[in-house]
Amino acid sequence: MKKKSGLFLLPLLVLCAFPQSPAREGKLKIVTTLGYLRYVAQEVGGDRVTAVALANPRQDPHYVTPTPAMNQLTSDADLFIENGLSLDIWQKNVVDASGNPAIQPGNPGHLVATVNVPVKELPTEVSRAWGDIHPQGNPHIWLDPLNIRIVAGNIAERLKQLDPANTAYYQTRLEQFRGRLDAAMFGEELVRALGKSGGDVLVRKAINNELADWLKLRGLEGKLGGWMKEAAPLNGMKVISYHKTYIYFADRFGLQLTGELEEKPGIPPPPQHRDAVVEDVKREGIRVILNDNFYSREAADYVASKTGAKVIITYLDVGALPEVDTYEKLITFLVQNITQAVR
């Protein structure tokens, strides 16, 4: 009996000697820099993951101060996700201080979510004299819902790599999430009318700026719904913003961005530039000024007082307001608040 008992104990000792994979022990722990990344990771990962964001969704994502609590939070993370494009460069201090080798850049546990996203506003030169210029292009990619489909795909592929036993589960979650995005973007009726691959077809047409003509040719323009229909009044509307935040949102929904209140990115506008903006607003007939909640609205209010334009305080991340607790609600918030301002 003693010999038989030893044989049963041997496998148990071997299992104890080597840590099991996170997938066997329980849920994968995901830490993200921003709230929208946490939301997408949780939607794709479902009940196989837990996801938490480091940044306060109401603060400027460019300038986040790392804390010991952030370092501790990432110390046992299985996957760390950053936006990249030099937006959340503060994450490097957190990752370095975490003491967690799995999430160091170059390892499977570290993901730059914006890989393969088409980036706008790549600078031709980079100089301190030009202010807070992003050398890899404008990083605010998540304000175009079509880019979120790419981000979700990147996250799904990394989860499959870390947890291959649940590959089919993550793929199903990805397809379901993209399906919800497509319905929110184009309207459920239109997506359903085009069949199983309807969302993919509509996305391709939208990316190539062929959607309106393609729908008209097929007599489907009356079925278009979602954000694309709701944002129709924005097509061609001229606006200014405090910071270069909205290029992706504007391009997707037809807004014309005529300039910024900042003379240089990251630098508050001097009085002479502020007065020049007043003249631009009058000349162009601009009715809306977009001001991110974490920037002072002093300059925007000044321009509005001289021109009659309306200042809209915008929130850019999931969780910035209690009623903006999903990515879909974030885009709905932006579309509805801007369209209401011009009615």
C-alpha positions in Angstrom: 0.0 0.0 0.0 2.8 2.4 0.8 4.4 1.9 -2.7 1.0 2.5 -4.4 0.5 5.7 -2.4 3.9 7.0 -3.5 2.9 6.5 -7.1 -0.2 8.6 -6.7 1.7 11.4 -4.9 4.4 11.7 -7.6 2.1 13.4 -10.2 0.8 15.7 -7.5 4.3 16.8 -6.6 5.1 17.4 -10.3 2.0 19.6 -10.7 2.9 21.6 -7.6 6.5 22.1 -8.8 5.4 23.9 -12.0 2.9 26.7 -12.0 -0.1 26.1 -14.2 -1.1 28.4 -17.1 -3.4 31.3 -16.2 -6.2 29.7 -18.2 -6.1 26.6 -15.9 -5.9 28.6 -12.7 -8.7 30.9 -13.6 -9.4 34.1 -15.5 -6.7 35.9 -17.4 -5.9 39.2 -15.7 -5.8 42.2 -18.1 -4.6 45.7 -17.3 -5.2 48.5 -19.8 -4.1 52.1 -19.9 -7.5 53.5 -20.9 -11.1 52.8 -20.2 -12.1 52.1 -23.8 -9.4 49.4 -24.0 -10.7 47.8 -20.7 -14.2 47.8 -22.2 -13.2 46.1 -25.5 -11.0 43.6 -23.7 -13.8 42.6 -21.4 -16.3 42.3 -24.3 -13.9 40.1 -26.2 -12.7 38.1 -23.2 -16.0 37.6 -21.6 -16.0 35.5 -18.4 -12.5 34.2 -19.2 -10.9 37.5 -18.2 -11.0 40.3 -15.7 -10.0 43.7 -17.1 -9.1 47.0 -15.3 -8.0 50.4 -16.6 -5.3 52.5 -15.0 -6.2 56.0 -16.1 -9.1 58.0 -14.7 -11.4 58.3 -17.8 -12.0 62.0 -17.0 -8.4 63.1 -17.2 -6.1 63.9 -20.1 -4.8 60.5 -21.3 -1.6 62.1 -22.4 -0.7 63.1 -18.8 -1.3 60.4 -16.2 0.9 60.1 -13.2 2.0 56.5 -12.4 1.4 55.5 -8.8 2.6 52.6 -6.6 -1.0 51.2 -6.7 -0.7 51.0 -10.5 2.6 49.2 -10.2 1.1 46.7 -7.8 -2.0 46.2 -10.0 0.2 45.2 -12.9 2.6 43.0 -11.0 0.5 39.8 -11.6 -1.2 40.8 -14.9 -1.2 38.3 -17.7 -1.8 40.9 -20.4 -1.0 44.6 -20.5 -2.7 46.7 -23.2 -1.7 50.2 -24.2 -3.1 52.5 -26.9 0.3 53.3 -28.3 1.0 56.0 -30.9 2.8 58.0 -28.1 -0.4 58.8 -26.3 0.0 56.8 -23.1 3.8 56.9 -22.9 3.5 57.1 -19.1 2.7 53.4 -19.2 6.4 52.6 -19.6 7.0 53.6 -16.0 4.3 51.4 -14.7 5.4 48.4 -16.7 9.0 48.9 -15.7 8.1 49.2 -12.0 5.7 46.2 -12.0 8.5 43.6 -11.7 6.4 41.5 -14.1 8.5 40.0 -16.9 5.4 38.7 -18.7 4.1 42.2 -19.7 7.4 43.7 -20.8 7.4 45.0 -24.4 8.2 42.2 -26.9 6.5 39.5 -24.8 3.1 38.1 -25.5 1.8 39.7 -22.4 2.2 43.2 -23.8 0.0 44.5 -26.6 -0.1 47.8 -28.5 -3.8 47.8 -29.4 -3.5 50.1 -32.4 -1.4 47.8 -34.5 -2.7 47.8 -38.1 -5.0 50.8 -37.5 -4.7 53.3 -40.3 -3.2 56.4 -38.6 -3.9 60.0 -39.6 -1.8 63.1 -39.4 1.7 61.6 -39.5 4.0 64.6 -39.1 6.6 65.4 -41.7 8.9 66.7 -39.1 9.1 66.6 -35.3 10.3 69.6 -33.3 9.8 70.8 -29.7 9.0 74.2 -31.2 5.7 72.7 -32.5 4.5 71.6 -29.1 3.1 68.2 -28.2 3.4 66.6 -31.6 2.9 62.8 -31.8 5.7 61.4 -34.0 3.6 58.3 -34.9 0.5 60.2 -35.9 -2.7 61.3 -34.2 -3.4 58.7 -31.5 -7.1 59.3 -30.9 -8.1 56.4 -33.1 -10.9 55.0 -30.9 -13.3 57.9 -31.9 -13.8 56.1 -35.2 -15.9 52.9 -34.5 -14.4 51.1 -37.5 -11.0 51.3 -35.8 -12.4 49.6 -32.8 -13.2 46.5 -34.9 -9.4 46.3 -35.6 -8.5 46.9 -31.9 -10.9 44.2 -30.9 -9.4 41.8 -33.4 -5.9 42.5 -32.1 -7.0 41.8 -28.5 -8.8 38.6 -29.6 -5.7 37.3 -31.3 -3.5 37.9 -28.3 -6.0 36.2 -26.0 -6.0 33.2 -28.3 -2.2 33.1 -28.0 -2.2 33.3 -24.3 -5.1 31.0 -23.8 -5.3 28.7 -26.8 -7.7 26.3 -25.1 -10.4 29.0 -25.4 -9.6 30.1 -29.0 -13.1 29.3 -30.2 -14.7 31.2 -27.3 -12.7 34.4 -28.0 -13.5 34.2 -31.7 -17.2 33.9 -31.0 -17.0 36.9 -28.6 -15.1 38.9 -31.2 -17.7 38.2 -33.9 -20.6 39.1 -31.5 -18.9 42.4 -30.5 -18.2 43.4 -34.1 -21.8 42.5 -34.9 -23.1 44.9 -32.2 -20.8 47.6 -33.4 -22.0 47.1 -37.0 -25.6 47.3 -36.0 -24.9 50.5 -33.9 -23.0 52.0 -36.8 -25.3 51.2 -39.8 -28.5 50.1 -38.2 -29.6 46.6 -37.5 -32.2 46.5 -40.3 -29.5 47.2 -43.0 -27.0 44.8 -41.6 -29.6 42.0 -41.4 -30.8 42.8 -45.0 -27.3 42.1 -46.3 -26.9 38.7 -44.7 -24.2 37.1 -42.6 -21.3 39.2 -44.0 -23.4 42.4 -44.2 -21.3 44.2 -41.6 -18.0 43.4 -43.3 -19.4 44.7 -46.6 -20.7 47.9 -45.1 -17.4 48.5 -43.3 -15.4 48.1 -46.5 -17.7 50.5 -48.4 -17.5 53.1 -45.6 -13.7 52.9 -45.4 -13.5 53.5 -49.2 -16.0 56.3 -49.0 -18.4 54.4 -51.3 -21.2 53.7 -48.9 -23.8 56.3 -49.9 -23.4 55.6 -53.7 -23.4 51.8 -53.1 -26.6 51.9 -51.0 -28.3 54.2 -53.5 -27.4 51.9 -56.4 -29.1 49.0 -54.6 -32.1 51.0 -53.3 -31.0 50.4 -49.7 -30.4 54.0 -48.6 -33.8 54.0 -46.8 -32.6 51.1 -44.6 -29.5 53.0 -43.3 -29.7 53.6 -39.6 -27.5 53.8 -36.5 -24.9 56.4 -36.0 -24.5 57.0 -39.7 -28.1 58.1 -40.1 -28.2 60.0 -36.8 -25.0 61.9 -37.7 -26.2 62.8 -41.2 -26.8 66.5 -40.1 -23.1 66.7 -39.3 -22.0 66.0 -42.9 -20.1 69.1 -44.1 -20.6 71.0 -40.9 -17.6 73.2 -39.9 -16.4 73.0 -36.3 -13.3 73.9 -34.3 -11.9 72.0 -31.4 -9.5 72.8 -28.5 -7.1 70.0 -29.3 -6.5 67.8 -32.3 -8.7 65.2 -30.8 -11.5 64.6 -33.4 -9.9 63.9 -36.8 -11.0 60.3 -36.8 -14.5 61.1 -35.6 -14.8 64.0 -38.1 -13.6 61.9 -41.0 -16.0 59.1 -40.2 -19.1 61.3 -39.8 -18.4 64.1 -42.3 -17.5 67.0 -40.0 -15.1 69.6 -41.3 -12.4 70.5 -38.8 -11.3 74.0 -39.6 -8.7 74.5 -36.8 -7.9 74.3 -33.1 -8.0 76.7 -30.2 -4.5 75.6 -29.4 -1.9 77.4 -31.5 0.4 74.5 -30.8 -0.6 71.0 -29.5 -0.3 70.8 -25.7 0.2 74.6 -25.3 -2.6 76.9 -24.1 -3.6 79.5 -26.7 -2.1 83.0 -26.4 -4.5 86.0 -26.7 -3.4 86.8 -30.2 -4.2 83.3 -31.5 -7.5 83.3 -29.6 -8.5 86.5 -31.4 -7.5 85.1 -34.7 -9.7 82.1 -34.0 -12.6 84.6 -33.4 -12.2 86.0 -36.9 -12.0 82.5 -38.4 -15.2 81.5 -36.6 -17.0 84.6 -37.9 -15.7 84.2 -41.5 -16.5 80.5 -41.7 -19.9 80.6 -39.9 -18.8 78.0 -37.4 -21.5 77.2 -34.8 -19.8 74.6 -32.6 -16.6 74.5 -30.5 -15.6 71.1 -29.1 -13.8 71.3 -25.8 -12.5 68.2 -24.0 -13.6 68.1 -20.4 -10.0 68.1 -19.1 -9.0 71.3 -20.9 -9.8 74.8 -19.6 -12.9 76.2 -21.4 -11.7 79.8 -20.9 -10.6 80.2 -24.5 -13.6 78.4 -25.9 -16.0 80.6 -23.8 -14.2 83.7 -25.0 -14.5 82.8 -28.7 -18.2 81.8 -28.1 -18.9 85.2 -26.4 -17.5 87.0 -29.5 -19.2 84.9 -32.1 -22.3 83.2 -30.8 -20.8 79.7 -31.4 -21.8 77.0 -28.9 -19.3 75.3 -26.7 -19.8 71.6 -26.2 -17.9 69.9 -23.4 -17.0 66.4 -24.6 -15.9 63.3 -22.8 -13.6 60.9 -24.6 -13.3 57.7 -22.6 -15.6 55.0 -21.5 -16.6 55.7 -17.9 -16.0 59.4 -18.0 -19.7 59.9 -17.1 -22.1 57.4 -15.4 -24.3 57.3 -18.5 -21.2 56.6 -20.8 -20.3 53.2 -19.4 -19.9 51.4 -22.8 -18.1 52.3 -26.0 -21.4 52.4 -27.9 -22.8 54.9 -25.4 -19.6 57.0 -25.8 -20.1 57.4 -29.6 -23.8 58.0 -29.1 -23.0 60.7 -26.6 -20.7 62.5 -29.1 -23.1 62.1 -32.0 -26.2 63.3 -30.1 -24.6 66.2 -28.4 -23.0 67.6 -31.5 -26.1 67.2 -33.7 -28.3 68.8 -31.0 -26.0 71.8 -31.0 -26.7 72.6 -34.6 -30.5 72.1 -34.6 
